[in-house]
Amino acid sequence: MTQVVAWPPVSYERLTWLIGEGGDSRRSTRQNNYDSAITPEIADVDMYLPSECALVSEDVRTAIAAFDLRVGDTLAPLESLLVQIESAASSKIENVAAPVPDLLMAESGDDRARSVDEVMGNVEATRAAIVLSEDITPETVLDIHRALLADTHPVLAGKWRDEPVWIGSYSAGPPAAEYVPPAARHVPGAMEDLCDFIGRTDMPVFVQAMVMHAQFETIHPFPDGNGRVGRALIHALLRRDGLTKSATLPISAGIVSQKHRYIDALTQFREGDFVPIVELGADATFAALRNANHLFDDVLDMQKRWKERTESIRSGAVAHQIVDAVLSRPVVDAEGLAQALDASPATIRKALNELVRRNVLSRVGRPERGPQRFMSHDIVRALNAFTERSINPFGRH
């Protein structure tokens, strides 16, 4: 049984759902009353870390270090792609699906559907979080939200909410909700306090990241995109402190893939116990490491096959450079490669055609809509498998 930890619980204030906020004028004032959370300030709260929680955090650090040692530079070229896969898995849990090939084509400049736009917004938010991780402030969080929604919901992007939000019983409003986050007037102060907490250096970073995530979701500072920004911030903290180096692990997707356990952990956090969300995060991390190690094995097998298919091509030929390039960029075209590899477009096209003949690359897309593109379907298959394992890393539940 999980040990209850002394941690400040959420308190509540009684509010009324006003007509201007969507309240139903046919209901009585009494029926329109609801309890809205007031999050405790945690920037300076003493954290009493149970021994089992400290051990779990250290196990996570040790496991990630061992993973980094094993994969070396092999997965480094896939870093950009792993951010996409984590974002796709995270988005799919929220019923926003985009196939891996569509994401890769979108990254190379192809036209994209609305679902791809939403996932790519998640990609940009995660990248922004990692880039800005050295100094996470309220302005940084707004920048991450802006990166997430700029293309799909520009009116909402980069702004704190100014109306109530609630979880559960959406159509019935906050009076019937399972949980109502703080009123909008509390959001700026709560986010200032949370960012001060993020700046602390007196606790294991993994514990800090999970507590941060739970507090962020408790505040729910945006009208849309809270889950995706909150998960992007987990990666920011882990990268800032060097816990993750070689790859962006699908940790956050694993956390919310166990929805009932996730909801229970957030509920217990609001009641004053942070251990369940840390334990869930640790389980998701270990699952993510197993998944990434599987991907590492797939990449090694893939590189072996490519070597066998191209071993008769003379050493130093541009085709070998293209094979090296497609690991980090699975969709390529002659013009882009000519610039990147400092070779003539004619030489590049000849090499691409040879790689198609040897079943390393395939032609994709419609040339009449732009330059002919080429894709490595070996990488797509590996990333598809990685995505599916990320979405349900613990098997059926």
C-alpha positions as CSV (number, residue, x, y, z in Angstrom):
1,M,0.0,0.0,0.0
2,T,1.3,3.4,-1.0
3,Q,2.5,5.5,2.0
4,V,0.7,8.8,2.4
5,V,3.1,11.7,2.2
6,A,2.8,15.1,4.0
7,W,2.2,17.4,1.0
8,P,-0.2,20.3,0.9
9,P,-3.6,19.3,-0.5
10,V,-5.8,21.3,-2.8
11,S,-8.4,23.5,-1.1
12,Y,-11.6,24.7,-2.6
13,E,-13.8,27.8,-2.9
14,R,-17.5,27.9,-3.6
15,L,-18.3,29.7,-6.9
16,T,-21.4,30.2,-9.1
17,W,-21.5,29.3,-12.8
18,L,-22.5,32.5,-14.4
19,I,-24.7,32.7,-17.5
20,G,-21.9,34.7,-19.2
21,E,-19.6,31.7,-18.7
22,G,-22.1,29.2,-20.2
23,G,-24.4,28.7,-17.2
24,D,-28.0,27.8,-17.8
25,S,-30.4,30.5,-16.8
26,R,-33.1,27.9,-16.2
27,R,-31.2,26.4,-13.3
28,S,-31.4,27.9,-9.8
29,T,-28.4,29.7,-8.3
30,R,-28.0,26.8,-5.8
31,Q,-27.7,24.3,-8.6
32,N,-25.2,26.5,-10.3
33,N,-22.8,26.5,-7.4
34,Y,-19.6,24.4,-7.5
35,D,-16.3,23.9,-5.7
36,S,-13.3,25.3,-7.6
37,A,-9.8,24.3,-6.6
38,I,-7.2,26.6,-5.0
39,T,-3.8,25.1,-5.6
40,P,-1.3,25.3,-2.7
41,E,1.9,27.2,-3.2
42,I,4.7,24.6,-3.5
43,A,7.7,26.7,-4.4
44,D,9.1,26.6,-0.9
45,V,7.4,23.5,0.6
46,D,9.6,21.1,2.4
47,M,9.5,17.7,0.6
48,Y,9.7,14.6,2.7
49,L,10.7,11.9,0.3
50,P,9.8,8.3,1.4
51,S,12.6,5.9,1.0
52,E,10.8,3.8,-1.6
53,C,10.2,6.9,-3.7
54,A,13.8,7.9,-3.5
55,L,14.9,4.4,-4.5
56,V,12.5,4.4,-7.5
57,S,13.9,7.8,-8.6
58,E,17.5,6.4,-8.4
59,D,16.5,3.3,-10.3
60,V,15.1,5.5,-13.1
61,R,18.4,7.4,-13.3
62,T,20.5,4.3,-13.3
63,A,18.3,2.7,-16.0
64,I,18.5,5.7,-18.3
65,A,22.3,5.9,-17.8
66,A,22.6,2.3,-18.8
67,F,20.5,2.9,-21.8
68,D,22.6,5.9,-22.9
69,L,25.7,3.8,-22.6
70,R,24.2,1.0,-24.7
71,V,22.8,3.1,-27.5
72,G,25.8,5.4,-27.8
73,D,25.4,7.4,-31.0
74,T,23.2,4.9,-32.8
75,L,19.9,6.6,-31.9
76,A,21.2,10.2,-31.9
77,P,20.3,10.7,-35.6
78,L,16.7,9.6,-34.7
79,E,16.3,12.3,-32.0
80,S,14.1,14.5,-34.2
81,L,12.0,11.5,-35.2
82,L,11.6,10.3,-31.7
83,V,10.2,13.7,-30.7
84,Q,7.6,13.2,-33.5
85,I,6.8,9.7,-32.3
86,E,6.4,10.7,-28.7
87,S,4.1,13.6,-29.8
88,A,2.1,11.3,-32.1
89,A,1.7,8.7,-29.3
90,S,0.7,11.4,-26.8
91,S,-1.8,12.9,-29.3
92,K,-3.3,9.6,-30.2
93,I,-4.2,9.0,-26.6
94,E,-6.3,12.2,-26.9
95,N,-7.9,10.7,-30.1
96,V,-5.8,12.7,-32.5
97,A,-4.2,10.2,-34.9
98,A,-1.6,10.8,-37.6
99,P,0.2,8.0,-39.4
100,V,4.0,8.0,-39.3
101,P,4.4,8.4,-43.1
102,D,2.1,11.5,-43.0
103,L,4.3,13.0,-40.3
104,L,7.5,12.4,-42.2
105,M,6.0,13.8,-45.4
106,A,4.7,16.9,-43.5
107,E,8.2,17.4,-42.1
108,S,9.6,17.4,-45.7
109,G,7.1,20.1,-46.7
110,D,4.1,18.1,-48.0
111,D,0.5,19.2,-47.6
112,R,-1.0,17.9,-44.4
113,A,-4.3,17.1,-42.9
114,R,-5.7,18.8,-39.8
115,S,-4.8,15.8,-37.6
116,V,-1.2,16.0,-38.8
117,D,-1.2,19.8,-38.1
118,E,-2.3,19.0,-34.5
119,V,0.4,16.4,-34.0
120,M,3.0,18.6,-35.6
121,G,2.0,21.3,-33.2
122,N,2.7,18.9,-30.4
123,V,6.1,18.2,-32.0
124,E,6.9,21.9,-32.0
125,A,5.7,22.3,-28.4
126,T,8.0,19.4,-27.3
127,R,10.9,20.8,-29.2
128,A,10.3,24.2,-27.8
129,A,10.2,22.8,-24.3
130,I,13.5,21.1,-24.7
131,V,15.1,24.2,-26.3
132,L,13.8,26.4,-23.5
133,S,14.4,24.0,-20.7
134,E,17.3,25.9,-19.1
135,D,15.0,28.6,-17.9
136,I,11.4,27.6,-17.5
137,T,9.3,30.7,-16.6
138,P,5.6,31.6,-17.1
139,E,6.7,33.3,-20.4
140,T,8.5,30.0,-21.4
141,V,5.3,28.0,-20.8
142,L,3.3,30.5,-22.9
143,D,5.8,30.1,-25.7
144,I,5.4,26.3,-25.5
145,H,1.6,26.7,-25.7
146,R,2.0,29.1,-28.6
147,A,4.1,26.5,-30.5
148,L,1.5,23.9,-29.8
149,L,-1.6,25.8,-31.1
150,A,-0.3,28.5,-33.4
151,D,-1.4,26.7,-36.5
152,T,-4.6,25.1,-35.3
153,H,-6.1,27.5,-32.7
154,P,-4.2,30.8,-33.0
155,V,-6.8,32.7,-31.0
156,L,-6.0,30.6,-27.9
157,A,-2.3,30.1,-28.5
158,G,0.0,31.5,-25.8
159,K,-2.7,32.9,-23.5
160,W,-3.8,31.8,-20.0
161,R,-7.5,30.9,-19.9
162,D,-10.0,33.6,-18.8
163,E,-13.0,31.3,-18.1
164,P,-13.7,28.2,-16.0
165,V,-12.6,24.8,-17.2
166,W,-13.7,21.5,-15.8
167,I,-13.0,17.7,-16.0
168,G,-15.9,15.3,-16.4
169,S,-19.6,16.0,-17.3
170,Y,-18.6,18.5,-20.0
171,S,-22.1,19.4,-21.2
172,A,-23.4,19.9,-17.7
173,G,-20.8,22.4,-16.7
174,P,-18.7,22.8,-13.6
175,P,-21.6,22.1,-11.1
176,A,-21.6,18.4,-12.2
177,A,-17.9,18.1,-12.9
178,E,-15.6,15.6,-11.2
179,Y,-12.9,18.3,-10.8
180,V,-12.9,22.0,-11.4
181,P,-9.4,23.7,-11.6
182,P,-8.7,27.1,-10.1
183,A,-10.6,30.1,-11.3
184,A,-8.9,32.0,-14.0
185,R,-7.9,34.9,-11.7
186,H,-5.7,32.4,-9.8
187,V,-3.8,31.0,-12.8
188,P,-1.0,33.6,-13.3
189,G,0.0,33.4,-9.6
190,A,-0.2,29.6,-9.6
191,M,2.0,29.4,-12.6
192,E,4.6,31.8,-11.1
193,D,4.7,29.5,-8.1
194,L,5.0,26.4,-10.2
195,C,7.9,27.8,-12.2
196,D,9.7,28.8,-9.0
197,F,9.2,25.1,-7.9
198,I,10.7,24.0,-11.2
199,G,13.8,26.1,-10.4
200,R,14.5,24.1,-7.2
201,T,17.6,22.0,-7.0
202,D,17.0,20.2,-3.6
203,M,15.2,17.0,-4.9
204,P,15.7,14.2,-7.5
205,V,14.8,15.6,-10.9
206,F,12.6,12.7,-11.8
207,V,10.5,13.3,-8.7
208,Q,10.5,17.0,-9.4
209,A,9.3,16.4,-13.0
210,M,6.4,14.2,-11.9
211,V,5.3,16.6,-9.2
212,M,5.5,19.5,-11.6
213,H,3.4,17.6,-14.1
214,A,0.7,16.8,-11.5
215,Q,0.6,20.4,-10.2
216,F,0.4,21.7,-13.8
217,E,-2.5,19.5,-14.6
218,T,-4.2,20.5,-11.3
219,I,-3.9,24.2,-12.3
220,H,-5.0,23.5,-15.9
221,P,-3.9,27.0,-17.0
222,F,-5.1,26.8,-20.7
223,P,-8.5,26.4,-22.3
224,D,-7.0,23.7,-24.5
225,G,-3.7,21.8,-24.8
226,N,-3.0,21.4,-21.1
227,G,-2.1,17.7,-21.3
228,R,0.2,18.1,-24.2
229,V,2.0,21.1,-22.7
230,G,2.2,19.3,-19.3
231,R,3.8,16.3,-20.9
232,A,6.2,18.4,-23.0
233,L,7.4,20.0,-19.7
234,I,8.3,16.6,-18.3
235,H,10.8,16.2,-21.2
236,A,12.1,19.7,-20.5
237,L,13.0,19.0,-16.9
238,L,14.6,15.6,-17.7
239,R,16.7,17.1,-20.5
240,R,17.6,20.2,-18.5
241,D,19.2,18.0,-15.8
242,G,20.8,15.6,-18.3
243,L,18.6,12.7,-17.2
244,T,17.7,12.0,-20.8
245,K,20.5,12.5,-23.4
246,S,20.5,10.1,-26.4
247,A,16.8,10.1,-27.1
248,T,13.4,11.5,-26.2
249,L,11.8,8.6,-24.6
250,P,8.0,8.0,-24.9
251,I,7.5,8.5,-21.1
252,S,4.6,10.8,-21.2
253,A,2.6,8.6,-23.6
254,G,3.2,5.7,-21.2
255,I,1.9,7.8,-18.3
256,V,-1.4,8.6,-19.8
257,S,-1.9,5.3,-21.5
258,Q,-3.0,4.0,-18.2
259,K,-5.8,6.5,-17.9
260,H,-7.6,5.1,-14.8
261,R,-4.3,4.8,-12.9
262,Y,-3.3,8.3,-14.1
263,I,-6.6,9.9,-13.0
264,D,-6.3,8.1,-9.6
265,A,-2.7,9.4,-9.2
266,L,-3.8,13.0,-9.9
267,T,-6.7,12.7,-7.5
268,Q,-4.3,11.4,-4.8
269,F,-1.9,14.2,-5.6
270,R,-4.7,16.8,-5.0
271,E,-5.4,15.1,-1.7
272,G,-1.8,15.4,-0.6
273,D,0.1,12.4,-1.8
274,F,2.6,12.7,-4.7
275,V,4.0,9.1,-4.5
276,P,1.5,7.5,-6.9
277,I,2.3,9.9,-9.8
278,V,6.0,9.3,-9.3
279,E,5.5,5.5,-9.3
280,L,3.4,5.7,-12.4
281,G,6.0,7.9,-14.1
282,A,8.7,5.4,-13.1
283,D,6.7,2.5,-14.6
284,A,6.2,4.4,-17.8
285,T,9.9,5.2,-18.0
286,F,10.9,1.6,-17.6
287,A,8.4,0.7,-20.3
288,A,9.8,3.4,-22.5
289,L,13.3,2.1,-22.1
290,R,12.3,-1.4,-23.1
291,N,10.6,0.1,-26.1
292,A,13.6,2.3,-27.1
293,N,16.0,-0.7,-26.6
294,H,13.7,-2.6,-29.0
295,L,14.0,0.2,-31.5
296,F,17.8,0.2,-31.1
297,D,17.8,-3.5,-32.0
298,D,15.6,-2.8,-35.0
299,V,17.9,0.0,-36.2
300,L,20.9,-2.3,-36.0
301,D,19.2,-4.9,-38.0
302,M,18.1,-2.3,-40.5
303,Q,21.6,-0.9,-40.9
304,K,22.9,-4.5,-41.4
305,R,20.4,-5.0,-44.2
306,W,21.3,-1.7,-45.9
307,K,25.0,-2.6,-45.7
308,E,24.3,-6.0,-47.4
309,R,22.2,-4.3,-50.2
310,T,24.8,-1.7,-50.9
311,E,28.1,-3.5,-50.3
312,S,28.8,-3.8,-54.0
313,I,28.6,0.0,-54.5
314,R,32.1,1.5,-54.6
315,S,33.4,2.9,-51.3
316,G,33.0,6.7,-51.1
317,A,30.1,6.8,-53.5
318,V,27.4,9.4,-52.8
319,A,24.9,6.5,-52.3
320,H,26.5,5.6,-49.0
321,Q,26.2,9.2,-47.8
322,I,22.5,9.1,-48.7
323,V,22.0,5.9,-46.7
324,D,23.7,7.6,-43.7
325,A,21.5,10.7,-44.2
326,V,18.1,8.9,-44.3
327,L,18.4,7.6,-40.8
328,S,17.7,11.1,-39.4
329,R,15.6,12.2,-42.4
330,P,13.6,9.2,-43.9
331,V,12.0,11.3,-46.6
332,V,14.4,13.0,-49.0
333,D,14.5,14.6,-52.4
334,A,17.4,15.2,-54.9
335,E,17.4,19.0,-54.5
336,G,17.7,18.9,-50.7
337,L,20.3,16.2,-50.7
338,A,22.4,18.0,-53.4
339,Q,22.7,21.0,-51.1
340,A,23.3,18.9,-48.0
341,L,25.9,16.6,-49.5
342,D,27.5,19.1,-51.9
343,A,26.9,17.0,-55.0
344,S,25.1,17.8,-58.3
345,P,21.4,17.0,-58.5
346,A,22.1,14.6,-61.4
347,T,24.6,12.6,-59.3
348,I,22.1,12.5,-56.4
349,R,19.2,11.4,-58.7
350,K,21.3,8.6,-60.1
351,A,22.2,7.4,-56.6
352,L,18.6,7.6,-55.4
353,N,17.4,5.5,-58.3
354,E,20.1,3.0,-57.5
355,L,19.0,2.8,-53.9
356,V,15.4,2.3,-55.1
357,R,16.6,-0.6,-57.3
358,R,18.4,-2.1,-54.2
359,N,15.2,-1.8,-52.1
360,V,16.7,0.7,-49.7
361,L,14.4,3.5,-50.7
362,S,11.0,3.8,-52.4
363,R,9.5,6.6,-54.4
364,V,6.6,8.3,-52.6
365,G,4.3,11.2,-53.2
366,R,3.1,12.7,-56.5
367,P,5.9,14.4,-58.5
368,E,3.4,16.8,-60.2
369,R,2.9,18.4,-56.8
370,G,6.6,19.1,-56.2
371,P,10.0,17.3,-56.3
372,Q,10.0,13.5,-56.4
373,R,10.5,12.3,-52.8
374,F,12.0,9.1,-51.6
375,M,11.3,7.3,-48.3
376,S,12.9,4.5,-46.3
377,H,10.1,2.1,-45.5
378,D,12.4,0.2,-43.2
379,I,12.5,3.2,-40.9
380,V,8.7,3.7,-41.2
381,R,8.1,0.1,-40.2
382,A,10.4,0.4,-37.2
383,L,8.8,3.7,-36.1
384,N,5.3,2.4,-36.6
385,A,6.1,-0.5,-34.3
386,F,7.8,1.9,-31.8
387,T,4.6,4.1,-31.8
388,E,2.3,1.2,-31.2
389,R,4.4,0.1,-28.3
390,S,4.5,3.7,-26.9
391,I,0.7,4.0,-27.0
392,N,0.1,0.8,-25.0
393,P,3.5,0.1,-23.4
394,F,2.1,-2.1,-20.6
395,G,0.0,-4.4,-22.8
396,R,-3.8,-4.6,-22.4
397,H,-5.3,-3.0,-19.3
